[in-house]
């Protein structure tokens, strides 16, 4: 069986034929025709809304088919959920059952029309191994670069993650935006491994003359106004499971989280500013907190993992499998859970991002009781109000915690 780090390194190679289609010094103006991947996802849908606000562009959205849903229906649902102007959104259907986008991007007419690619699509699964995420996260990034190498000159914007630094190499240190990616042999989580390969590929493409801008968010948190969480938001799942169970696990988890709308607004702000392209940015909240401190803020007692898992199974059975996986990950070196410990105190520098956005940079949202209230007020079944409507539920936290 091949070593995963060796496979990652091999996957991150560009290959000699991959070159930009035009003189790298040629100027590209503000985006007019944007290809967006991931619009049906949590961050991607919000990013679509912010791109429409920040630019005059029209969006071509790559949406894959599912056995139970037509791409047109999925795009229409994303438009309703995120309040998108459907007149500025076009569908690029992908019929690959494996979730790949290469075939959808092979259209010569599309390659000649698009001037900007925003690649936000990713398969997010913190418990899956690298091979299970390779097609969507690594080969998807390669397909975007092949698309950018053909037809009209294009700027590429790639959404990565600070998770690419979750190896022992970066413990107890400040990670700068220009930090070379190392320590791939210390990455244990399949998701971070796949994003490392894609991130490395994008950096090499930039060196080769492609116009590539990379964004590295930390945890993408629930919406700052509505409280809507992402389906795969680890922190939100932990907190909602604990709230339902009435107790929390003893996780020394470092949480560097920014609301999804803040992350999307930040990325869209850079996309709309050509002078800021061709760089790497950390989209982070500089005020990281511990999971157990958030639990205390919510008035939740911290108990042992077996007690917590049992309480979740009894009081929130739909989250029982998730709780069991979290508990199992604590003793499994392959999960990479060890690297998320607060005691390793990773700090992500974002000076370049703050400099290029200046006053246009969204104001950071603190991880406080008010922000927790929004998450806990979101209905357990995920049934949301229509776009633009307030949920209107009272904050379920005790008055002392919410004050």
C-alpha positions as CSV (number, residue, x, y, z in Angstrom):
1,X,0.0,0.0,0.0
2,X,1.6,3.4,-1.0
3,X,2.5,5.9,1.6
4,X,-0.2,8.7,1.7
5,X,2.4,11.5,1.8
6,X,4.0,10.1,-1.3
7,X,0.7,9.9,-3.1
8,X,-0.1,13.5,-2.0
9,X,3.2,14.7,-3.3
10,X,2.7,13.0,-6.6
11,X,-0.9,14.3,-6.9
12,X,0.3,17.9,-6.3
13,X,2.6,17.9,-9.4
14,X,1.4,20.0,-12.3
15,X,2.9,18.1,-15.2
16,X,4.8,19.8,-18.0
17,X,1.9,20.5,-20.5
18,X,0.0,22.7,-18.0
19,X,0.7,26.3,-18.9
20,X,-1.3,29.6,-18.8
21,X,-2.8,30.5,-22.2
22,X,-1.4,34.1,-22.4
23,X,1.3,36.4,-21.3
24,X,1.3,36.4,-17.5
25,X,2.0,40.1,-17.5
26,X,-1.2,40.9,-19.5
27,X,-3.7,42.8,-17.4
28,X,-7.1,41.3,-16.4
29,X,-9.8,43.8,-15.4
30,X,-12.6,43.4,-12.9
31,X,-14.5,40.1,-13.2
32,X,-17.4,40.1,-15.7
33,X,-18.0,36.4,-16.2
34,X,-17.3,34.3,-13.2
35,X,-17.3,30.5,-13.1
36,X,-18.2,29.4,-9.5
37,X,-17.9,25.9,-8.1
38,X,-19.7,24.9,-4.9
39,X,-22.8,27.1,-5.1
40,X,-25.0,24.4,-3.5
41,X,-22.6,24.2,-0.5
42,X,-22.7,26.2,2.7
43,X,-19.8,28.6,2.0
44,X,-20.3,28.5,-1.8
45,X,-23.9,29.7,-1.7
46,X,-23.1,32.6,0.6
47,X,-20.1,33.4,-1.6
48,X,-22.3,33.5,-4.7
49,X,-24.5,36.1,-2.9
50,X,-21.4,38.2,-1.9
51,X,-19.9,38.0,-5.4
52,X,-23.1,39.4,-6.9
53,X,-23.0,42.2,-4.4
54,X,-19.3,43.0,-4.8
55,X,-19.2,42.8,-8.6
56,X,-21.3,43.5,-11.7
57,X,-20.5,40.0,-12.9
58,X,-22.7,37.2,-14.1
59,X,-22.1,33.8,-12.5
60,X,-21.8,30.4,-14.3
61,X,-22.4,27.8,-11.5
62,X,-21.1,24.3,-11.8
63,X,-23.7,22.0,-10.2
64,X,-23.5,18.2,-10.3
65,X,-26.4,15.9,-10.7
66,X,-27.6,13.6,-7.9
67,X,-29.8,10.5,-8.1
68,X,-32.6,12.4,-6.3
69,X,-32.1,15.9,-7.7
70,X,-31.7,17.5,-11.1
71,X,-28.9,20.2,-11.3
72,X,-31.5,22.8,-12.3
73,X,-33.5,22.1,-9.1
74,X,-30.4,22.2,-7.0
75,X,-29.3,25.6,-8.4
76,X,-32.8,27.0,-8.0
77,X,-32.8,25.9,-4.4
78,X,-29.4,27.5,-3.8
79,X,-30.8,30.7,-5.3
80,X,-33.8,30.7,-3.0
81,X,-31.8,29.8,0.1
82,X,-29.2,32.6,-0.5
83,X,-31.3,35.3,-2.1
84,X,-29.5,35.2,-5.4
85,X,-30.6,37.2,-8.4
86,X,-31.4,34.3,-10.8
87,X,-31.2,36.6,-13.8
88,X,-27.4,36.9,-13.2
89,X,-26.9,33.1,-12.6
90,X,-26.4,30.4,-15.3
91,X,-26.1,26.7,-14.8
92,X,-23.2,24.5,-15.9
93,X,-24.4,21.0,-15.3
94,X,-22.0,18.2,-14.3
95,X,-23.2,14.7,-14.9
96,X,-20.2,12.9,-13.4
97,X,-21.7,10.5,-10.8
98,X,-18.3,10.7,-8.9
99,X,-18.7,14.4,-8.4
100,X,-15.9,15.4,-10.8
101,X,-16.1,18.6,-12.7
102,X,-13.6,18.0,-15.5
103,X,-16.2,17.0,-18.1
104,X,-18.4,20.1,-17.3
105,X,-15.3,22.3,-17.9
106,X,-14.4,20.9,-21.2
107,X,-16.8,23.0,-23.2
108,X,-14.7,25.2,-25.6
109,X,-17.3,27.9,-25.6
110,X,-17.3,28.1,-21.8
111,X,-13.5,28.2,-21.8
112,X,-13.6,31.2,-24.2
113,X,-16.2,33.1,-22.3
114,X,-15.1,33.0,-18.6
115,X,-12.6,35.5,-17.3
116,X,-12.5,34.5,-13.6
117,X,-12.8,31.2,-11.7
118,X,-13.8,31.0,-8.1
119,X,-13.2,27.4,-6.9
120,X,-15.0,26.8,-3.7
121,X,-16.3,23.3,-4.2
122,X,-14.9,20.6,-1.9
123,X,-16.0,17.4,-0.3
124,X,-15.9,18.1,3.4
125,X,-15.7,15.0,5.5
126,X,-13.4,15.2,8.6
127,X,-13.6,11.4,9.1
128,X,-12.9,10.2,5.5
129,X,-9.5,9.0,4.3
130,X,-7.5,10.7,1.6
131,X,-8.5,8.3,-1.2
132,X,-12.2,9.0,-0.6
133,X,-11.7,12.7,-1.0
134,X,-9.1,12.7,-3.8
135,X,-11.4,12.9,-6.8
136,X,-13.4,15.9,-5.5
137,X,-10.7,17.9,-3.8
138,X,-7.5,17.2,-5.7
139,X,-8.6,16.3,-9.2
140,X,-11.3,19.0,-9.0
141,X,-8.5,21.6,-8.4
142,X,-6.5,20.1,-11.3
143,X,-9.6,20.4,-13.6
144,X,-9.9,24.1,-12.7
145,X,-6.3,24.7,-13.7
146,X,-6.8,22.8,-17.0
147,X,-9.8,25.0,-17.6
148,X,-7.7,28.1,-16.9
149,X,-5.0,26.9,-19.2
150,X,-7.4,26.9,-22.2
151,X,-9.4,29.6,-24.0
152,X,-9.5,33.2,-22.7
153,X,-7.0,34.3,-20.0
154,X,-8.5,33.7,-16.5
155,X,-7.9,34.6,-12.9
156,X,-8.2,31.7,-10.5
157,X,-9.4,32.1,-6.9
158,X,-9.1,28.9,-4.8
159,X,-10.6,28.4,-1.4
160,X,-8.2,26.3,0.7
161,X,-8.0,26.0,4.5
162,X,-5.6,26.7,7.4
163,X,-6.0,22.9,8.0
164,X,-3.0,22.5,5.6
165,X,-0.9,23.5,8.6
166,X,-2.2,20.9,11.0
167,X,1.0,18.9,11.3
168,X,3.5,18.8,14.1
169,X,5.8,21.1,12.0
170,X,3.6,24.1,12.8
171,X,2.9,23.6,16.5
172,X,3.1,26.6,18.8
173,X,4.0,29.1,16.1
174,X,2.8,31.9,14.0
175,X,2.0,30.8,10.4
176,X,2.4,33.6,7.9
177,X,0.5,34.0,4.6
178,X,3.7,33.4,2.6
179,X,4.7,30.3,4.7
180,X,5.9,27.5,2.4
181,X,3.7,24.4,2.8
182,X,5.7,21.7,4.6
183,X,5.0,18.8,7.0
184,X,2.8,16.9,4.7
185,X,4.0,13.7,6.2
186,X,2.6,14.8,9.5
187,X,-0.9,15.4,8.2
188,X,-3.2,12.6,9.4
189,X,-6.7,13.8,8.4
190,X,-7.9,12.9,4.9
191,X,-9.6,16.2,4.4
192,X,-6.5,18.3,5.3
193,X,-4.3,16.0,3.2
194,X,-6.5,16.5,0.2
195,X,-6.6,20.3,0.7
196,X,-2.8,20.3,1.1
197,X,-2.3,18.6,-2.3
198,X,-4.7,21.1,-4.0
199,X,-3.1,24.1,-2.2
200,X,0.4,23.0,-3.2
201,X,-0.8,22.5,-6.8
202,X,-2.2,26.1,-6.9
203,X,1.0,27.5,-5.5
204,X,3.0,25.8,-8.3
205,X,0.6,27.0,-10.9
206,X,1.2,30.6,-9.7
207,X,4.9,30.1,-10.0
208,X,4.3,28.9,-13.6
209,X,2.5,32.1,-14.5
210,X,-1.1,31.3,-13.7
211,X,-3.0,34.1,-11.9
212,X,-3.9,32.3,-8.7
213,X,-5.2,33.7,-5.5
214,X,-5.6,31.3,-2.5
215,X,-7.8,31.9,0.5
216,X,-7.2,29.9,3.7
217,X,-10.2,30.2,6.2
218,X,-10.0,28.4,9.5
219,X,-13.3,27.0,10.8
220,X,-16.2,28.5,8.8
221,X,-18.8,29.2,11.4
222,X,-22.6,29.7,11.4
223,X,-24.1,32.8,9.9
224,X,-23.6,35.9,12.1
225,X,-27.2,37.0,11.7
226,X,-29.4,34.0,11.2
227,X,-27.4,31.4,13.1
228,X,-27.6,28.9,10.2
229,X,-24.8,26.3,10.5
230,X,-23.1,24.3,7.8
231,X,-24.0,20.7,7.5
232,X,-20.3,19.7,8.1
233,X,-19.4,22.4,10.6
234,X,-17.6,20.5,13.3
235,X,-17.8,23.2,16.0
236,X,-21.5,23.8,15.4
237,X,-22.2,20.0,15.5
238,X,-20.3,19.7,18.7
239,X,-22.1,22.6,20.3
240,X,-25.6,21.6,19.1
241,X,-25.0,18.0,20.2
242,X,-23.8,19.2,23.6
243,X,-26.7,21.6,24.0
244,X,-29.2,18.8,23.3
245,X,-27.4,16.4,25.6
246,X,-27.1,19.0,28.4
247,X,-23.4,18.4,28.8
248,X,-20.1,18.8,26.8
249,X,-17.1,16.6,26.2
250,X,-13.6,17.5,27.6
251,X,-12.2,18.7,24.3
252,X,-9.1,20.9,24.4
253,X,-10.0,22.1,20.9
254,X,-8.6,25.4,19.5
255,X,-11.5,27.2,17.7
256,X,-10.5,29.9,15.3
257,X,-13.8,30.5,13.6
258,X,-15.3,33.2,11.4
259,X,-19.0,33.3,10.4
260,X,-19.7,32.1,6.9
261,X,-21.0,35.5,5.8
262,X,-17.8,37.2,7.0
263,X,-15.6,34.7,5.1
264,X,-17.7,35.0,1.9
265,X,-17.6,38.8,2.1
266,X,-13.9,38.8,2.6
267,X,-13.2,36.5,-0.4
268,X,-15.6,38.4,-2.6
269,X,-13.9,41.7,-1.6
270,X,-10.6,40.4,-2.9
271,X,-12.1,38.8,-6.0
272,X,-13.5,42.2,-6.9
273,X,-10.1,44.0,-6.6
274,X,-7.7,42.9,-9.3
275,X,-4.8,44.7,-7.6
276,X,-5.1,42.2,-4.7
277,X,-4.9,39.1,-6.8
278,X,-2.0,36.6,-7.2
279,X,-1.4,36.2,-3.5
280,X,-2.4,34.0,-0.5
281,X,-4.6,35.2,2.3
282,X,-5.5,33.9,5.7
283,X,-9.2,34.5,6.4
284,X,-9.2,34.0,10.2
285,X,-10.5,35.3,13.5
286,X,-7.4,36.3,15.5
287,X,-9.2,35.7,18.8
288,X,-9.2,31.9,19.1
289,X,-11.0,30.2,22.0
290,X,-11.2,26.7,23.6
291,X,-14.2,24.5,23.0
292,X,-14.6,23.9,26.8
293,X,-14.7,27.7,27.4
294,X,-17.6,27.9,24.8
295,X,-19.3,25.1,26.6
296,X,-18.9,27.0,29.9
297,X,-20.3,30.1,28.3
298,X,-23.4,28.1,27.4
299,X,-23.7,26.8,30.9
300,X,-22.9,23.2,29.9
301,X,-21.0,21.0,32.4
302,X,-18.0,19.2,31.0
303,X,-18.2,15.4,31.5
304,X,-16.2,12.4,30.3
305,X,-16.5,11.3,26.7
306,X,-18.5,8.1,27.5
307,X,-21.0,10.2,29.6
308,X,-21.3,12.7,26.8
309,X,-21.7,10.1,24.1
310,X,-24.4,8.3,26.1
311,X,-26.2,11.6,26.8
312,X,-26.2,12.5,23.1
313,X,-27.5,9.0,22.2
314,X,-30.4,9.4,24.6
315,X,-31.4,13.0,24.0
316,X,-30.3,13.6,20.4
317,X,-30.2,10.3,18.7
318,X,-29.8,11.8,15.2
319,X,-26.4,13.0,16.4
320,X,-25.4,9.8,18.1
321,X,-23.2,8.5,15.2
322,X,-21.4,11.9,15.1
323,X,-20.7,11.8,18.8
324,X,-19.4,8.2,18.6
325,X,-17.1,9.2,15.8
326,X,-15.8,12.2,17.8
327,X,-15.0,10.0,20.8
328,X,-13.3,7.4,18.6
329,X,-11.2,10.1,16.9
330,X,-9.6,11.1,20.2
331,X,-7.6,7.9,20.5
332,X,-7.0,7.4,16.8
333,X,-3.7,8.9,15.5
334,X,-5.0,8.7,11.9
335,X,-7.8,11.2,12.6
336,X,-5.5,14.1,13.2
337,X,-7.6,15.2,16.2
338,X,-4.4,15.7,18.3
339,X,-3.3,18.6,16.1
340,X,-6.4,20.6,16.9
341,X,-5.5,20.9,20.6
342,X,-5.5,24.4,22.0
343,X,-2.2,23.8,23.8
344,X,-0.4,23.9,20.4
345,X,-1.6,27.5,20.0
346,X,-1.3,28.0,16.3
347,X,-1.7,31.7,15.3
348,X,-2.4,32.6,11.7
349,X,-1.1,35.9,10.5
350,X,-3.3,37.9,8.2
351,X,-1.4,41.2,7.7
352,X,-1.6,41.1,3.9
353,X,-5.3,40.6,3.9
354,X,-5.9,43.5,6.3
355,X,-3.6,45.7,4.2
356,X,-5.3,45.1,0.9
357,X,-8.9,45.3,2.2
358,X,-8.3,48.1,4.7
359,X,-11.7,49.6,5.8
360,X,-13.5,47.2,3.5
361,X,-12.5,44.3,5.6
362,X,-15.5,42.8,7.4
363,X,-15.5,43.5,11.1
364,X,-14.5,40.3,13.1
365,X,-17.3,38.7,15.0
366,X,-16.4,37.6,18.5
367,X,-17.1,34.0,19.7
368,X,-19.3,35.2,22.5
369,X,-22.7,34.4,24.1
370,X,-24.5,36.6,21.5
371,X,-23.0,34.6,18.6
372,X,-23.8,31.3,20.5
373,X,-27.4,32.4,20.9
374,X,-27.8,32.6,17.1
375,X,-26.6,29.0,16.7
376,X,-28.8,27.5,19.5
377,X,-31.9,29.4,18.2
378,X,-31.6,27.8,14.8
379,X,-34.2,24.9,14.7
380,X,-32.8,21.4,15.4
381,X,-34.4,20.1,12.2
382,X,-32.7,22.8,10.1
383,X,-36.0,24.1,8.8
384,X,-35.1,27.7,7.9
385,X,-37.2,30.8,7.2
386,X,-37.2,32.2,3.7
387,X,-34.2,34.4,2.7
388,X,-34.4,37.7,4.4
389,X,-36.8,36.7,7.2
390,X,-35.7,36.6,10.8
391,X,-36.1,33.4,12.7
392,X,-37.5,35.3,15.6
393,X,-36.9,32.7,18.3
394,X,-35.7,33.8,21.8
395,X,-32.2,33.0,22.8
396,X,-32.2,29.7,24.6
397,X,-29.1,30.5,26.7
398,X,-29.7,31.5,30.4
399,X,-29.8,35.2,30.9
400,X,-26.5,35.2,32.8
401,X,-24.7,33.5,29.9
402,X,-26.3,35.7,27.2
403,X,-25.7,39.0,28.9
